[in-house]
Amino acid sequence: MDTAASLLGVALLIVTAVHITGNASKSIADALSFAAYMFFLCSCLVSHRGYTKERERLERIADVLFDFGILTLLAGVLSFWF
């Protein structure tokens, strides 16, 4: 959950940086980073719920959401170069 929370901040930083530089209309990096932000946010929420309810299934769902967030954030970062 700590890593998801940290990467949540990174994704939000990328969205902000793209908008500040004025490249939001030229790039899909902000949209992909915002999607990653949502995956990380959901991962944090589901992981917390899994800890409090002691349910292994919720932890697996949080892991899958985290994986999707990592892949989406990677795509957002790579979109800067293409």
Protein Blocks (a to p, Z undefined) as FASTA:
>chain_A
ZZmmmmmmmmmmmmmmmmmnopmmmpcklmmmmmmmmmmmmmmmmmmmmmmnopaklmmm
mmmmmmmmmmmmmmmmmmmmZZ
